[in-house]
């Protein structure tokens, strides 16, 4: 089983990753970040986690990032209501299209 956590650089996303590391093997966790060269992303890579780039405003990144994922935690960026709805819609549509359960 592959579990994907979006927003893994953020406060909530990083806490979810920490929790999952106590329950799952490293091979089962994939983290999504906007910047895969950020300090946190590099730290995840050093731990052996798979890091994929996700941009909620660019749905193509979501389609490729969600490939071969079984479960998904969606944490979007902060923004106004319309931004959050648009970003979550992009993520849900990509998840459905790629077969995430």
Secondary structure, 3 states (H helix, E strand, C coil): CCEEECCCCCHHHHHHHHHHHHHCCHHHEEEEECCCCCHHHHHHHHHCCEEEECCCCCHHHHHHHCCCCCEEECCCCCCCHHHHHHHHHHHHHHHHHHCCC
